[in-house]
Amino acid sequence: MTVSYRLLRIALVVFGAVMLLLYPLALVWPSGWAWHHGAPYDSDYFMMIVGLYAVLGVFLCLAARKPENNVSLIWFTVWSSVVHAAIMAVQSLDDSHHRGHLWGDVPALLLVAVVLAVLVRRSELRRGVLVE
């Protein structure tokens, strides 16, 4: 088992846990994580996002057991994070009330994408097979 493979397993658990903590993050730093004023539960949109990321977080934690069996999920996480960050960055620039996202969730999403992409490539995971 390579160092990159071990780091990938750790990253999957860490990022999965952070995704499970999206709601508390919005309570602590609303301008960086929530797109509305008031409590997080006041927004149907935000609660939908919390639900989606909670599910993804659970599956990333489970994927850490055998990343080679979950390559598609990991790449989905990479590319959906890039797309989400890009859209959010553009929207943040259009609305001065949401500039905090440029320092909160936009960099967080890009960090997830870059770290997972680099570790998957370095771990040499290909179509569900760990190349040793």
C-alpha positions as CSV (number, residue, x, y, z in Angstrom):
1,M,0.0,0.0,0.0
2,T,1.5,3.3,-1.1
3,V,1.7,6.5,0.9
4,S,-0.6,8.1,-1.7
5,Y,-3.1,5.4,-1.2
6,R,-3.1,5.8,2.6
7,L,-3.4,9.6,2.2
8,L,-6.3,9.1,-0.2
9,R,-8.1,7.0,2.4
10,I,-7.5,9.7,5.0
11,A,-8.6,12.5,2.7
12,L,-11.8,10.7,1.9
13,V,-12.7,10.4,5.6
14,V,-11.7,14.0,6.3
15,F,-13.6,15.5,3.4
16,G,-16.6,13.2,4.1
17,A,-16.7,14.4,7.7
18,V,-16.5,18.0,6.6
19,M,-19.4,17.5,4.2
20,L,-21.4,16.0,7.1
21,L,-20.5,19.2,9.1
22,L,-21.9,21.6,6.5
23,Y,-24.8,22.7,8.7
24,P,-22.7,23.5,11.7
25,L,-20.2,25.3,9.5
26,A,-23.0,27.5,8.3
27,L,-24.0,28.3,11.9
28,V,-20.4,29.3,12.8
29,W,-19.5,31.2,9.6
30,P,-22.8,32.0,7.7
31,S,-21.2,34.5,5.2
32,G,-18.7,31.8,4.1
33,W,-21.1,28.8,3.9
34,A,-24.8,29.9,3.7
35,W,-26.4,31.8,0.8
36,H,-29.2,33.5,2.8
37,H,-29.8,35.5,6.0
38,G,-31.2,33.9,9.1
39,A,-30.9,30.4,10.4
40,P,-29.7,27.7,8.0
41,Y,-33.1,25.9,8.3
42,D,-34.9,29.0,7.1
43,S,-33.8,28.2,3.5
44,D,-35.2,25.3,1.7
45,Y,-32.4,25.5,-0.9
46,F,-29.7,25.4,1.8
47,M,-31.3,22.4,3.5
48,M,-31.4,20.6,0.2
49,I,-27.7,21.2,-0.2
50,V,-27.0,20.0,3.3
51,G,-28.9,16.8,2.6
52,L,-27.0,16.2,-0.6
53,Y,-23.6,16.8,0.9
54,A,-24.5,14.7,4.0
55,V,-25.2,11.8,1.7
56,L,-22.0,12.4,-0.3
57,G,-20.1,12.7,3.0
58,V,-21.3,9.3,4.2
59,F,-20.4,7.6,0.9
60,L,-17.0,9.2,0.9
61,C,-16.3,7.9,4.3
62,L,-17.5,4.4,3.2
63,A,-15.3,4.7,0.0
64,A,-12.2,5.2,2.2
65,R,-12.4,1.5,3.1
66,K,-11.6,0.5,-0.5
67,P,-11.0,3.5,-2.8
68,E,-10.2,1.2,-5.7
69,N,-13.9,0.1,-5.7
70,N,-15.2,3.6,-5.6
71,V,-13.1,5.5,-8.3
72,S,-16.3,6.7,-10.1
73,L,-17.6,8.2,-6.8
74,I,-14.3,9.9,-6.2
75,W,-14.1,11.4,-9.7
76,F,-17.7,12.5,-9.4
77,T,-16.7,14.3,-6.2
78,V,-13.7,15.9,-7.9
79,W,-15.7,17.2,-11.0
80,S,-18.9,18.2,-9.2
81,S,-16.7,20.2,-6.7
82,V,-15.0,22.0,-9.6
83,V,-18.3,22.9,-11.3
84,H,-19.9,23.9,-8.0
85,A,-17.0,26.1,-7.1
86,A,-16.9,27.8,-10.5
87,I,-20.7,28.6,-10.5
88,M,-20.4,29.8,-6.9
89,A,-17.4,32.0,-7.7
90,V,-19.3,33.7,-10.6
91,Q,-22.4,34.2,-8.5
92,S,-20.3,35.6,-5.6
93,L,-18.7,38.2,-7.9
94,D,-22.2,39.2,-9.2
95,D,-23.6,39.8,-5.7
96,S,-21.5,41.7,-3.1
97,H,-23.5,40.2,-0.3
98,H,-22.0,36.8,-1.1
99,R,-18.3,37.7,-1.4
100,G,-17.6,35.7,1.7
101,H,-18.0,32.5,-0.3
102,L,-14.9,33.4,-2.3
103,W,-13.0,32.8,1.0
104,G,-15.3,30.0,2.4
105,D,-16.8,27.3,0.3
106,V,-15.2,28.1,-3.1
107,P,-11.7,27.4,-1.9
108,A,-12.9,24.4,0.1
109,L,-14.5,22.9,-2.9
110,L,-11.4,23.4,-5.0
111,L,-9.3,22.0,-2.2
112,V,-11.4,18.8,-2.2
113,A,-11.1,18.5,-6.0
114,V,-7.4,19.1,-6.2
115,V,-6.4,16.8,-3.3
116,L,-8.6,13.9,-4.4
117,A,-7.5,14.2,-8.0
118,V,-3.8,14.2,-7.2
119,L,-4.1,11.4,-4.7
120,V,-6.2,9.2,-7.1
121,R,-3.6,9.7,-9.8
122,R,-0.7,9.1,-7.5
123,S,-2.4,6.0,-6.1
124,E,-2.6,4.7,-9.6
125,L,-6.3,3.7,-9.2
126,R,-7.7,2.8,-12.6
127,R,-11.2,1.5,-13.2
128,G,-11.5,-0.1,-9.8
129,V,-8.1,-1.7,-9.8
130,L,-5.2,-0.8,-7.6
131,V,-2.0,-1.0,-9.7
132,E,0.9,-2.1,-7.6
